[in-house]
Amino acid sequence: MSTKLSITGKDLNLLKFKEDMDEIVFNYIDTTQKWEKAYSQLDELLNGAVDYFNSHITGVGMPKQNTYWVLFMDITSKLIYFHTLAYQQLKMIQNEDVTKEVLQLYLVAANCIPDVQKLANAEFLMEVAHSYEELKLYNDKQGEFEKVLLKQNNSADKCIQAFYEFTKSFKK
């Protein structure tokens, strides 16, 4: 399977982007738990998404909130989450403690979920919150991670800004 991003004209093919991510998650996380393979392929996708986003910023500037960028952020929030989950599992197998880094990445993933109070996004937030709170309680309170993010209910513009901040520190 090729994890190279499909760009048509100047836009990323979001349907193909999501299908590629879903296929990796299904094949290597949900079904077989091949963490190294999952991480490797998700890392390639995430690098491509970061490169695409950065080239857009360089060429056009910060994206404005519209349907395309809301979908991009929806897919990207899930990509960051599953990339982080695979990374965490891989490092646990290698007996490396990456808890602080993983907690920060789960927070980034949650901050990239647009309009989190919508049902589908709220369900995904619950998954991210569960993974976060398996490692540490947010503000030392059960359910606080989800509560804070639901209250925040980031608009797509705030999600784009959160992703932008992430891309500045993203390691390739």
C-alpha positions in Angstrom: 0.0 0.0 0.0 1.3 3.4 -0.9 0.9 6.1 1.7 1.9 9.0 -0.6 -0.6 11.8 -0.4 -2.7 12.3 -3.6 -2.8 15.9 -4.6 -5.1 17.1 -7.4 -4.2 20.5 -8.7 -3.4 22.4 -5.5 -5.7 20.4 -3.2 -5.1 17.2 -1.2 -7.6 14.5 -2.2 -9.3 14.2 1.2 -11.2 11.1 0.4 -8.0 9.2 -0.5 -6.2 10.7 2.5 -9.0 9.4 4.8 -9.2 6.0 3.0 -5.4 5.5 3.4 -5.5 6.3 7.1 -8.5 4.1 7.7 -6.9 1.2 5.8 -3.7 1.5 7.9 -5.7 1.7 11.2 -7.9 -1.3 10.2 -5.0 -3.5 9.0 -2.3 -2.7 11.5 -4.1 -1.4 14.7 -7.6 -2.8 14.9 -6.9 -6.2 13.3 -3.3 -7.3 13.8 -1.8 -4.7 16.2 1.4 -4.5 14.1 2.5 -1.3 15.8 5.8 -0.8 13.9 4.0 -1.1 10.5 1.2 1.1 11.7 3.6 3.7 13.0 5.7 3.7 9.9 2.8 4.2 7.5 1.0 6.7 9.7 4.2 8.6 10.1 4.6 8.8 6.3 1.0 10.1 6.0 1.4 12.6 8.8 4.7 13.9 7.3 2.8 14.3 4.0 0.0 16.2 5.7 2.4 18.5 7.5 4.3 19.1 4.3 1.1 19.9 2.4 -0.2 22.2 5.2 3.2 24.0 5.4 3.3 24.5 1.6 -0.2 25.9 1.7 0.8 28.4 4.4 4.0 29.3 2.4 2.1 29.8 -0.8 -1.4 31.1 0.2 -1.2 31.8 4.0 -3.1 30.4 6.9 -6.2 28.5 5.7 -9.6 30.1 6.4 -12.4 28.1 7.9 -14.4 26.3 5.2 -15.7 22.8 4.5 -12.4 21.6 3.0 -10.3 22.7 6.0 -12.9 21.4 8.5 -12.6 18.0 6.8 -8.8 18.2 6.7 -8.7 19.0 10.4 -11.2 16.2 11.2 -9.0 13.6 9.3 -5.8 15.1 10.7 -6.9 15.0 14.3 -7.6 11.3 13.9 -4.3 10.8 12.1 -2.4 12.5 15.0 -4.3 10.3 17.5 -3.6 7.0 15.8 0.0 8.0 15.0 0.5 8.8 18.7 -1.3 5.5 19.8 1.0 3.5 17.5 4.1 5.4 18.7 3.1 4.8 22.4 2.6 1.1 21.9 5.8 0.8 19.9 7.8 2.6 22.6 6.1 0.5 25.4 7.3 -2.7 23.6 10.8 -1.2 23.5 10.5 -0.3 27.2 10.9 3.4 26.6 8.9 5.9 28.7 7.4 8.5 26.5 4.4 9.4 28.7 4.9 13.2 28.7 5.3 13.4 24.9 2.3 11.1 24.3 0.1 13.2 26.6 1.1 16.3 24.7 0.3 14.7 21.4 -3.1 13.4 22.6 -3.8 17.0 23.6 -2.8 18.2 20.1 -5.1 15.6 18.6 -8.0 16.7 20.8 -7.3 20.4 20.0 -7.5 19.6 16.3 -11.0 18.2 16.5 -13.3 20.8 15.0 -16.7 21.5 16.6 -16.2 18.7 19.2 -19.8 18.9 20.4 -21.1 17.3 17.3 -21.9 13.7 17.9 -19.3 12.0 15.7 -16.6 14.4 17.0 -17.7 14.0 20.6 -17.4 10.2 20.3 -13.9 10.6 18.9 -13.0 13.0 21.8 -14.2 10.3 24.2 -11.7 7.9 22.7 -8.8 10.4 22.9 -9.8 11.3 26.5 -9.8 7.7 27.5 -6.3 7.2 26.0 -5.1 10.3 27.8 -6.6 9.4 31.1 -5.2 5.9 31.0 -1.8 7.6 31.4 -2.7 10.5 33.6 -5.8 12.4 34.9 -6.1 15.9 33.5 -6.0 18.4 36.4 -6.1 15.3 38.7 -9.8 14.8 37.9 -11.5 11.9 36.1 -13.3 13.1 33.0 -11.7 16.6 33.2 -9.9 16.2 29.8 -13.1 15.6 27.9 -15.0 18.3 29.9 -12.4 21.0 29.2 -12.3 20.2 25.4 -16.1 20.1 25.2 -16.3 23.5 26.8 -13.6 24.8 24.5 -15.5 23.4 21.4 -12.8 24.6 19.0 -13.9 26.2 15.8 -12.1 25.1 12.7 -10.0 28.2 12.8 -8.7 27.3 16.3 -8.1 23.7 15.1 -6.1 25.0 12.2 -4.1 27.2 14.5 -3.4 24.3 16.9 -2.3 22.2 13.9 -0.1 25.0 12.7 1.6 25.2 16.2 2.1 21.4 16.0 3.7 21.5 12.6 6.3 24.0 13.8 7.6 21.5 16.3 6.9 18.3 14.4 10.0 16.1 14.1 10.6 14.4 10.8 
